């Protein structure tokens, strides 16, 4: 798929998720926008999946550990055909299976997630299971940088390296902001790359908004045998909407009608570029 198509898909996903949040009057806006390009790379350029056969045994596995940023994930699954696109209109409404965090009631979602710090542990278990049973599928997990304050993340990191899970790739949405402000003010993370390397991971820093770079990295960069891979993807919280970018209050802000109109205008321009 060409670079232009990736960028159009990402802009359309941002448009769809903002409409969902506006209609539902709830949602996690900033982190959903920052992670769209990572999700686009994974689901359209990297992962081996079958939307019409979501439980295919040899599918690649994906865990959204930062489960509160579910909106982009839902939009992409609907676009790929895991469930009808029209169902997005039910997001966070009574009786809908499309709620504010991932649930395995939705085709294409492996686990219920959202309690921060759990996703890497589950993904490591999936990767270890593949090793034990001789399966060739790969496991990917997307984490937020704010959740790295959870001790369970580092237990899982140690475990994955111990079991030599070179079929596991973790990605950090490194946008630098969490609900209460800068990660470096709330709970300092740096030097982040050195920490993951010290835990035994192959660690690579990347531009989390350069989709072709991410696809090439995930598909074509030779892996280090016996080491899990960590990609620190540098992103912008609220990416794609000028007045939301790098602003902590948009962690779970809901746009007004006027703000939505401005945001959609900006995203339409990005589609045309």
Phi and psi restraints in degrees (value plus and minus 20) as a CYANA .aco file:
   2 UNK   PHI     -96.4   -56.4
   2 UNK   PSI     143.4   183.4
   3 UNK   PHI     -79.1   -39.1
   3 UNK   PSI     -62.7   -22.7
   4 UNK   PHI     -79.4   -39.4
   4 UNK   PSI     -63.2   -23.2
   5 UNK   PHI     -84.6   -44.6
   5 UNK   PSI     -60.7   -20.7
   6 UNK   PHI     -78.2   -38.2
   6 UNK   PSI     -65.9   -25.9
   7 UNK   PHI     -87.5   -47.5
   7 UNK   PSI     -56.7   -16.7
   8 UNK   PHI     -86.1   -46.1
   8 UNK   PSI     -63.8   -23.8
   9 UNK   PHI     -79.2   -39.2
   9 UNK   PSI     -64.1   -24.1
  10 UNK   PHI     -83.6   -43.6
  10 UNK   PSI     -63.2   -23.2
  11 UNK   PHI     -84.7   -44.7
  11 UNK   PSI     -59.9   -19.9
  12 UNK   PHI     -87.8   -47.8
  12 UNK   PSI     -55.5   -15.5
  13 UNK   PHI     -86.0   -46.0
  13 UNK   PSI     -62.8   -22.8
  14 UNK   PHI     -81.7   -41.7
  14 UNK   PSI     -61.1   -21.1
  15 UNK   PHI     -80.8   -40.8
  15 UNK   PSI     -67.3   -27.3
  16 UNK   PHI     -83.9   -43.9
  16 UNK   PSI     -62.1   -22.1
  17 UNK   PHI     -90.9   -50.9
  17 UNK   PSI     -53.3   -13.3
  18 UNK   PHI     -87.2   -47.2
  18 UNK   PSI     -59.2   -19.2
  19 UNK   PHI     -83.4   -43.4
  19 UNK   PSI     -60.4   -20.4
  20 UNK   PHI     -80.3   -40.3
  20 UNK   PSI     -67.9   -27.9
  21 UNK   PHI     -84.5   -44.5
  21 UNK   PSI     -61.2   -21.2
  22 UNK   PHI     -82.8   -42.8
  22 UNK   PSI     -66.0   -26.0
  23 UNK   PHI     -88.7   -48.7
  23 UNK   PSI     -56.4   -16.4
  24 UNK   PHI    -100.6   -60.6
  24 UNK   PSI     -39.4     0.6
  25 UNK   PHI      41.3    81.3
  25 UNK   PSI      10.8    50.8
  26 UNK   PHI    -182.7  -142.7
  26 UNK   PSI     137.0   177.0
  27 UNK   PHI     126.6   166.6
  27 UNK   PSI     148.4   188.4
  28 UNK   PHI    -128.9   -88.9
  28 UNK   PSI      80.5   120.5
  29 UNK   PHI    -101.3   -61.3
  29 UNK   PSI     -74.9   -34.9
  30 UNK   PHI     -80.3   -40.3
  30 UNK   PSI     -68.2   -28.2
  31 UNK   PHI     -92.1   -52.1
  31 UNK   PSI     -47.1    -7.1
  32 UNK   PHI     -87.6   -47.6
  32 UNK   PSI     -62.8   -22.8
  33 UNK   PHI     -87.0   -47.0
  33 UNK   PSI     -57.5   -17.5
  34 UNK   PHI     -90.4   -50.4
  34 UNK   PSI     -46.2    -6.2
  35 UNK   PHI    -115.0   -75.0
  35 UNK   PSI     -24.4    15.6
  36 UNK   PHI     -79.2   -39.2
  36 UNK   PSI     -62.8   -22.8
  37 UNK   PHI     -87.8   -47.8
  37 UNK   PSI     -54.7   -14.7
  38 UNK   PHI     -85.2   -45.2
  38 UNK   PSI     -66.3   -26.3
  39 UNK   PHI     -83.6   -43.6
  39 UNK   PSI     -58.6   -18.6
  40 UNK   PHI     -81.8   -41.8
  40 UNK   PSI     -65.3   -25.3
  41 UNK   PHI     -79.3   -39.3
  41 UNK   PSI     -66.3   -26.3
  42 UNK   PHI     -85.4   -45.4
  42 UNK   PSI     -71.1   -31.1
  43 UNK   PHI    -102.3   -62.3
  43 UNK   PSI     -43.5    -3.5
  44 UNK   PHI    -127.6   -87.6
  44 UNK   PSI     -33.4     6.6
  45 UNK   PHI    -150.4  -110.4
  45 UNK   PSI     -28.5    11.5
  46 UNK   PHI    -149.6  -109.6
  46 UNK   PSI     -74.8   -34.8
  47 UNK   PHI     -94.9   -54.9
  47 UNK   PSI     124.1   164.1
  48 UNK   PHI    -114.7   -74.7
  48 UNK   PSI      81.8   121.8
  49 UNK   PHI    -156.8  -116.8
  49 UNK   PSI     142.6   182.6
  50 UNK   PHI    -152.2  -112.2
  50 UNK   PSI      78.8   118.8
  51 UNK   PHI     -75.3   -35.3
  51 UNK   PSI     -53.7   -13.7
  52 UNK   PHI    -102.9   -62.9
  52 UNK   PSI     -26.0    14.0
  53 UNK   PHI    -158.2  -118.2
  53 UNK   PSI      48.1    88.1
  54 UNK   PHI     -82.9   -42.9
  54 UNK   PSI     -40.3    -0.3
  55 UNK   PHI    -122.9   -82.9
  55 UNK   PSI      -1.2    38.8
  56 UNK   PHI     -69.7   -29.7
  56 UNK   PSI     103.5   143.5
  57 UNK   PHI     -79.0   -39.0
  57 UNK   PSI     -50.9   -10.9
  58 UNK   PHI    -117.6   -77.6
  58 UNK   PSI      -6.4    33.6
  59 UNK   PHI     -84.2   -44.2
  59 UNK   PSI     129.3   169.3
  60 UNK   PHI     -88.8   -48.8
  60 UNK   PSI     125.6   165.6
  61 UNK   PHI    -120.1   -80.1
  61 UNK   PSI     123.8   163.8
  62 UNK   PHI    -152.8  -112.8
  62 UNK   PSI     114.1   154.1
  63 UNK   PHI    -142.6  -102.6
  63 UNK   PSI     102.7   142.7
  64 UNK   PHI    -111.6   -71.6
  64 UNK   PSI      74.2   114.2
  65 UNK   PHI     -89.3   -49.3
  65 UNK   PSI     -57.9   -17.9
  66 UNK   PHI    -101.7   -61.7
  66 UNK   PSI      49.9    89.9
  67 UNK   PHI     -85.4   -45.4
  67 UNK   PSI     -40.1    -0.1
  68 UNK   PHI     -86.0   -46.0
  68 UNK   PSI     -39.9     0.1
  69 UNK   PHI    -112.4   -72.4
  69 UNK   PSI      30.9    70.9
  70 UNK   PHI    -100.5   -60.5
  70 UNK   PSI     -39.4     0.6
  71 UNK   PHI     -80.3   -40.3
  71 UNK   PSI     -66.9   -26.9
  72 UNK   PHI     -84.4   -44.4
  72 UNK   PSI     -57.6   -17.6
  73 UNK   PHI     -78.9   -38.9
  73 UNK   PSI     -67.2   -27.2
  74 UNK   PHI     -82.7   -42.7
  74 UNK   PSI     -63.3   -23.3
  75 UNK   PHI     -82.2   -42.2
  75 UNK   PSI     -59.4   -19.4
  76 UNK   PHI     -89.6   -49.6
  76 UNK   PSI     -63.2   -23.2
  77 UNK   PHI     -80.6   -40.6
  77 UNK   PSI     -60.4   -20.4
  78 UNK   PHI     -86.0   -46.0
  78 UNK   PSI     -62.4   -22.4
  79 UNK   PHI     -82.2   -42.2
  79 UNK   PSI     -55.6   -15.6
  80 UNK   PHI     -98.8   -58.8
  80 UNK   PSI     -34.1     5.9
  81 UNK   PHI      80.3   120.3
  81 UNK   PSI      -3.9    36.1
  82 UNK   PHI     -88.8   -48.8
  82 UNK   PSI     -50.5   -10.5
  83 UNK   PHI    -174.0  -134.0
  83 UNK   PSI     143.2   183.2
  84 UNK   PHI     -82.7   -42.7
  84 UNK   PSI     116.2   156.2
  85 UNK   PHI     -77.8   -37.8
  85 UNK   PSI     -52.6   -12.6
  86 UNK   PHI     -81.7   -41.7
  86 UNK   PSI     -43.7    -3.7
  87 UNK   PHI     -88.7   -48.7
  87 UNK   PSI     -38.8     1.2
  88 UNK   PHI     -78.7   -38.7
  88 UNK   PSI     -47.6    -7.6
  89 UNK   PHI     -86.4   -46.4
  89 UNK   PSI     -34.4     5.6
  90 UNK   PHI    -112.3   -72.3
  90 UNK   PSI     -17.7    22.3
  91 UNK   PHI     -71.3   -31.3
  91 UNK   PSI     105.6   145.6
  92 UNK   PHI      40.4    80.4
  92 UNK   PSI       3.7    43.7
  93 UNK   PHI    -123.9   -83.9
  93 UNK   PSI     139.5   179.5
  94 UNK   PHI     -75.6   -35.6
  94 UNK   PSI     108.8   148.8
  95 UNK   PHI      65.5   105.5
  95 UNK   PSI     -25.9    14.1
  96 UNK   PHI     -99.8   -59.8
  96 UNK   PSI     126.1   166.1
  97 UNK   PHI    -104.8   -64.8
  97 UNK   PSI     -28.1    11.9
  98 UNK   PHI    -112.0   -72.0
  98 UNK   PSI      74.1   114.1
  99 UNK   PHI    -129.9   -89.9
  99 UNK   PSI    -192.2  -152.2
 100 UNK   PHI     -97.0   -57.0
 100 UNK   PSI     -18.9    21.1
 101 UNK   PHI    -164.0  -124.0
 101 UNK   PSI     139.7   179.7
 102 UNK   PHI     -79.8   -39.8
 102 UNK   PSI     121.7   161.7
 103 UNK   PHI    -158.6  -118.6
 103 UNK   PSI     120.9   160.9
 104 UNK   PHI     -94.6   -54.6
 104 UNK   PSI     -13.6    26.4
 105 UNK   PHI     -94.6   -54.6
 105 UNK   PSI     -35.9     4.1
 106 UNK   PHI    -115.8   -75.8
 106 UNK   PSI     104.4   144.4
 107 UNK   PHI     -76.1   -36.1
 107 UNK   PSI     113.7   153.7
 108 UNK   PHI      78.4   118.4
 108 UNK   PSI     -31.5     8.5
 109 UNK   PHI    -124.3   -84.3
 109 UNK   PSI     103.4   143.4
 110 UNK   PHI     -97.4   -57.4
 110 UNK   PSI     -59.7   -19.7
 111 UNK   PHI    -160.6  -120.6
 111 UNK   PSI     144.2   184.2
 112 UNK   PHI    -103.3   -63.3
 112 UNK   PSI     103.0   143.0
 113 UNK   PHI    -154.8  -114.8
 113 UNK   PSI     150.5   190.5
 114 UNK   PHI     119.5   159.5
 114 UNK   PSI     -46.4    -6.4
 115 UNK   PHI     -94.3   -54.3
 115 UNK   PSI      85.1   125.1
 116 UNK   PHI     -81.5   -41.5
 116 UNK   PSI     122.2   162.2
 117 UNK   PHI      78.7   118.7
 117 UNK   PSI     -24.5    15.5
 118 UNK   PHI    -115.4   -75.4
 118 UNK   PSI     -47.1    -7.1
 119 UNK   PHI     -81.3   -41.3
 119 UNK   PSI     -60.6   -20.6
 120 UNK   PHI     -86.5   -46.5
 120 UNK   PSI     -56.1   -16.1
 121 UNK   PHI     -82.7   -42.7
 121 UNK   PSI     -64.8   -24.8
 122 UNK   PHI     -85.9   -45.9
 122 UNK   PSI     -63.7   -23.7
 123 UNK   PHI     -83.4   -43.4
 123 UNK   PSI     -58.9   -18.9
 124 UNK   PHI     -83.2   -43.2
 124 UNK   PSI     -58.3   -18.3
 125 UNK   PHI     -83.1   -43.1
 125 UNK   PSI     -61.1   -21.1
 126 UNK   PHI     -82.2   -42.2
 126 UNK   PSI     -64.4   -24.4
 127 UNK   PHI     -85.7   -45.7
 127 UNK   PSI     -59.6   -19.6
 128 UNK   PHI     -85.9   -45.9
 128 UNK   PSI     -59.8   -19.8
 129 UNK   PHI     -79.5   -39.5
 129 UNK   PSI     -60.5   -20.5
 130 UNK   PHI     -82.5   -42.5
 130 UNK   PSI     -61.5   -21.5
 131 UNK   PHI     -82.3   -42.3
 131 UNK   PSI     -63.7   -23.7
 132 UNK   PHI     -88.5   -48.5
 132 UNK   PSI     -52.0   -12.0
 133 UNK   PHI    -122.2   -82.2
 133 UNK   PSI     -17.3    22.7
 134 UNK   PHI      53.9    93.9
 134 UNK   PSI       2.6    42.6
 135 UNK   PHI    -102.9   -62.9
 135 UNK   PSI     129.9   169.9
 136 UNK   PHI    -119.5   -79.5
 136 UNK   PSI     -20.6    19.4
 137 UNK   PHI     -87.7   -47.7
 137 UNK   PSI     135.3   175.3
 138 UNK   PHI    -126.2   -86.2
 138 UNK   PSI     134.5   174.5
 139 UNK   PHI    -141.1  -101.1
 139 UNK   PSI     113.5   153.5
 140 UNK   PHI    -144.0  -104.0
 140 UNK   PSI     123.0   163.0
 141 UNK   PHI    -157.3  -117.3
 141 UNK   PSI     115.6   155.6
 142 UNK   PHI    -130.7   -90.7
 142 UNK   PSI     102.5   142.5
 143 UNK   PHI    -135.8   -95.8
 143 UNK   PSI     135.4   175.4
 144 UNK   PHI    -109.4   -69.4
 144 UNK   PSI     135.6   175.6
 145 UNK   PHI     -92.5   -52.5
 145 UNK   PSI     -51.3   -11.3
 146 UNK   PHI     -81.8   -41.8
 146 UNK   PSI     -52.8   -12.8
 147 UNK   PHI     -95.2   -55.2
 147 UNK   PSI     -27.4    12.6
 148 UNK   PHI     -89.3   -49.3
 148 UNK   PSI     -28.0    12.0
 149 UNK   PHI     -94.0   -54.0
 149 UNK   PSI     -32.2     7.8
 150 UNK   PHI     -96.6   -56.6
 150 UNK   PSI     107.6   147.6
 151 UNK   PHI     -83.0   -43.0
 151 UNK   PSI     -48.6    -8.6
 152 UNK   PHI     -82.9   -42.9
 152 UNK   PSI     -47.2    -7.2
 153 UNK   PHI     -80.2   -40.2
 153 UNK   PSI     -63.3   -23.3
 154 UNK   PHI     -98.1   -58.1
 154 UNK   PSI     -47.3    -7.3
 155 UNK   PHI     -83.5   -43.5
 155 UNK   PSI     -64.1   -24.1
 156 UNK   PHI     -85.9   -45.9
 156 UNK   PSI     -57.5   -17.5
 157 UNK   PHI     -81.1   -41.1
 157 UNK   PSI     -64.2   -24.2
 158 UNK   PHI     -84.5   -44.5
 158 UNK   PSI     -62.2   -22.2
 159 UNK   PHI     -84.2   -44.2
 159 UNK   PSI     -64.8   -24.8
 160 UNK   PHI     -81.4   -41.4
 160 UNK   PSI     -59.7   -19.7
 161 UNK   PHI     -89.2   -49.2
 161 UNK   PSI     -59.2   -19.2
 162 UNK   PHI     -80.6   -40.6
 162 UNK   PSI     -59.6   -19.6
 163 UNK   PHI    -111.1   -71.1
 163 UNK   PSI     -11.3    28.7
 164 UNK   PHI      35.3    75.3
 164 UNK   PSI      30.5    70.5
 165 UNK   PHI    -104.0   -64.0
 165 UNK   PSI      54.6    94.6
 166 UNK   PHI     -98.2   -58.2
 166 UNK   PSI     -14.8    25.2
 167 UNK   PHI    -119.5   -79.5
 167 UNK   PSI      -9.3    30.7
 168 UNK   PHI    -135.1   -95.1
 168 UNK   PSI     109.6   149.6
 169 UNK   PHI    -143.7  -103.7
 169 UNK   PSI     104.5   144.5
 170 UNK   PHI    -129.0   -89.0
 170 UNK   PSI     124.1   164.1
 171 UNK   PHI    -148.2  -108.2
 171 UNK   PSI     112.8   152.8
 172 UNK   PHI    -123.8   -83.8
 172 UNK   PSI     106.1   146.1
 173 UNK   PHI    -100.2   -60.2
 173 UNK   PSI      68.6   108.6
 174 UNK   PHI    -109.3   -69.3
 174 UNK   PSI      55.2    95.2
 175 UNK   PHI    -114.5   -74.5
 175 UNK   PSI     -25.2    14.8
 176 UNK   PHI      61.4   101.4
 176 UNK   PSI     -22.1    17.9
 177 UNK   PHI    -147.6  -107.6
 177 UNK   PSI     125.1   165.1
 178 UNK   PHI    -151.8  -111.8
 178 UNK   PSI    -196.1  -156.1
 179 UNK   PHI     -76.0   -36.0
 179 UNK   PSI     -52.5   -12.5
 180 UNK   PHI    -124.9   -84.9
 180 UNK   PSI      -9.7    30.3
 181 UNK   PHI     112.5   152.5
 181 UNK   PSI    -177.7  -137.7
 182 UNK   PHI     -86.1   -46.1
 182 UNK   PSI     117.9   157.9
 183 UNK   PHI     -80.5   -40.5
 183 UNK   PSI     -52.6   -12.6
 184 UNK   PHI     -95.4   -55.4
 184 UNK   PSI     -37.5     2.5
 185 UNK   PHI    -110.0   -70.0
 185 UNK   PSI     -57.9   -17.9
 186 UNK   PHI     -96.3   -56.3
 186 UNK   PSI     -71.8   -31.8
 187 UNK   PHI    -175.4  -135.4
 187 UNK   PSI      80.4   120.4
 188 UNK   PHI     -76.5   -36.5
 188 UNK   PSI     111.1   151.1
 189 UNK   PHI    -125.3   -85.3
 189 UNK   PSI     -52.5   -12.5
 190 UNK   PHI     -92.4   -52.4
 190 UNK   PSI     125.5   165.5
 191 UNK   PHI    -106.1   -66.1
 191 UNK   PSI      87.5   127.5
 192 UNK   PHI     -93.1   -53.1
 192 UNK   PSI     -63.8   -23.8
 193 UNK   PHI     -80.6   -40.6
 193 UNK   PSI     -64.3   -24.3
 194 UNK   PHI     -83.3   -43.3
 194 UNK   PSI     -54.8   -14.8
 195 UNK   PHI     -84.3   -44.3
 195 UNK   PSI     -67.0   -27.0
 196 UNK   PHI     -87.0   -47.0
 196 UNK   PSI     -57.2   -17.2
 197 UNK   PHI     -83.8   -43.8
 197 UNK   PSI     -58.2   -18.2
 198 UNK   PHI     -85.6   -45.6
 198 UNK   PSI     -47.5    -7.5
 199 UNK   PHI    -103.6   -63.6
 199 UNK   PSI     -17.8    22.2
 200 UNK   PHI      74.8   114.8
 200 UNK   PSI      -1.2    38.8
 201 UNK   PHI    -121.6   -81.6
 201 UNK   PSI     122.7   162.7
 202 UNK   PHI     -89.8   -49.8
 202 UNK   PSI     102.8   142.8
 203 UNK   PHI    -145.3  -105.3
 203 UNK   PSI     107.1   147.1
 204 UNK   PHI    -149.1  -109.1
 204 UNK   PSI     115.3   155.3
 205 UNK   PHI    -118.1   -78.1
 205 UNK   PSI     121.4   161.4
 206 UNK   PHI    -168.3  -128.3
 206 UNK   PSI     143.1   183.1
 207 UNK   PHI     -99.8   -59.8
 207 UNK   PSI      91.9   131.9
 208 UNK   PHI     -92.9   -52.9
 208 UNK   PSI     -21.6    18.4
 209 UNK   PHI    -132.6   -92.6
 209 UNK   PSI     -17.6    22.4
 210 UNK   PHI    -117.6   -77.6
 210 UNK   PSI      71.3   111.3
 211 UNK   PHI     -83.4   -43.4
 211 UNK   PSI     -66.3   -26.3
 212 UNK   PHI     -79.4   -39.4
 212 UNK   PSI     -57.2   -17.2
 213 UNK   PHI     -82.3   -42.3
 213 UNK   PSI     -63.6   -23.6
 214 UNK   PHI     -84.3   -44.3
 214 UNK   PSI     -64.1   -24.1
 215 UNK   PHI     -81.3   -41.3
 215 UNK   PSI     -65.1   -25.1
 216 UNK   PHI     -83.8   -43.8
 216 UNK   PSI     -62.3   -22.3
 217 UNK   PHI     -81.4   -41.4
 217 UNK   PSI     -66.6   -26.6
 218 UNK   PHI     -91.4   -51.4
 218 UNK   PSI     -51.7   -11.7
 219 UNK   PHI    -113.1   -73.1
 219 UNK   PSI     -53.6   -13.6
 220 UNK   PHI    -139.5   -99.5
 220 UNK   PSI     -33.3     6.7
 221 UNK   PHI     -98.9   -58.9
 221 UNK   PSI     101.2   141.2
 222 UNK   PHI     -77.5   -37.5
 222 UNK   PSI     118.5   158.5
 223 UNK   PHI    -107.2   -67.2
 223 UNK   PSI     133.0   173.0
 224 UNK   PHI    -103.5   -63.5
 224 UNK   PSI     101.4   141.4
 225 UNK   PHI     -79.6   -39.6
 225 UNK   PSI     111.7   151.7
 226 UNK   PHI      61.8   101.8
 226 UNK   PSI     -11.9    28.1
 227 UNK   PHI    -145.1  -105.1
 227 UNK   PSI     111.9   151.9
 228 UNK   PHI     -87.2   -47.2
 228 UNK   PSI     136.4   176.4
 229 UNK   PHI    -131.5   -91.5
 229 UNK   PSI     113.8   153.8
 230 UNK   PHI    -135.5   -95.5
 230 UNK   PSI     108.9   148.9
 231 UNK   PHI    -132.9   -92.9
 231 UNK   PSI      96.7   136.7
 232 UNK   PHI    -109.6   -69.6
 232 UNK   PSI      82.3   122.3
 233 UNK   PHI    -115.5   -75.5
 233 UNK   PSI      88.6   128.6
 234 UNK   PHI     -95.8   -55.8
 234 UNK   PSI     102.1   142.1
 235 UNK   PHI    -153.3  -113.3
 235 UNK   PSI     156.2   196.2
 236 UNK   PHI    -138.6   -98.6
 236 UNK   PSI     101.1   141.1
 237 UNK   PHI     -82.3   -42.3
 237 UNK   PSI     112.7   152.7
 238 UNK   PHI      58.8    98.8
 238 UNK   PSI      -1.7    38.3
 239 UNK   PHI     -71.5   -31.5
 239 UNK   PSI     113.1   153.1
 240 UNK   PHI      83.4   123.4
 240 UNK   PSI     -36.3     3.7
 241 UNK   PHI    -144.9  -104.9
 241 UNK   PSI      93.9   133.9
 242 UNK   PHI     -74.7   -34.7
 242 UNK   PSI     -64.9   -24.9
 243 UNK   PHI    -101.7   -61.7
 243 UNK   PSI     -25.1    14.9
 244 UNK   PHI    -119.4   -79.4
 244 UNK   PSI     -40.2    -0.2
 245 UNK   PHI     -85.3   -45.3
 245 UNK   PSI     114.3   154.3
 246 UNK   PHI      36.5    76.5
 246 UNK   PSI      15.1    55.1
 247 UNK   PHI    -145.3  -105.3
 247 UNK   PSI      94.7   134.7
 248 UNK   PHI     -82.6   -42.6
 248 UNK   PSI     -50.5   -10.5
 249 UNK   PHI     -85.8   -45.8
 249 UNK   PSI     -37.3     2.7
 250 UNK   PHI    -106.4   -66.4
 250 UNK   PSI      -8.8    31.2
 251 UNK   PHI     -72.6   -32.6
 251 UNK   PSI     -65.9   -25.9
 252 UNK   PHI    -158.0  -118.0
 252 UNK   PSI      14.2    54.2
 253 UNK   PHI     -94.3   -54.3
 253 UNK   PSI     129.8   169.8
 254 UNK   PHI    -132.5   -92.5
 254 UNK   PSI     104.2   144.2
 255 UNK   PHI     -90.8   -50.8
 255 UNK   PSI     129.5   169.5
 256 UNK   PHI     -95.7   -55.7
 256 UNK   PSI     153.6   193.6
 257 UNK   PHI     -79.2   -39.2
 257 UNK   PSI     -61.9   -21.9
 258 UNK   PHI     -87.8   -47.8
 258 UNK   PSI     -61.0   -21.0
 259 UNK   PHI     -85.9   -45.9
 259 UNK   PSI     -59.9   -19.9
 260 UNK   PHI     -81.2   -41.2
 260 UNK   PSI     -64.1   -24.1
 261 UNK   PHI     -80.4   -40.4
 261 UNK   PSI     -63.0   -23.0
 262 UNK   PHI     -84.3   -44.3
 262 UNK   PSI     -64.5   -24.5
 263 UNK   PHI     -81.2   -41.2
 263 UNK   PSI     -64.7   -24.7
 264 UNK   PHI     -86.4   -46.4
 264 UNK   PSI     -53.6   -13.6
 265 UNK   PHI     -84.5   -44.5
 265 UNK   PSI     -64.8   -24.8
 266 UNK   PHI     -82.5   -42.5
 266 UNK   PSI     -62.3   -22.3
 267 UNK   PHI     -89.3   -49.3
 267 UNK   PSI     -53.9   -13.9
 268 UNK   PHI     -83.1   -43.1
 268 UNK   PSI     -57.9   -17.9
 269 UNK   PHI     -85.0   -45.0
 269 UNK   PSI     -57.7   -17.7
 270 UNK   PHI     -86.0   -46.0
 270 UNK   PSI     -56.2   -16.2
 271 UNK   PHI     -82.2   -42.2
 271 UNK   PSI     -54.2   -14.2
 272 UNK   PHI    -101.4   -61.4
 272 UNK   PSI     -36.5     3.5
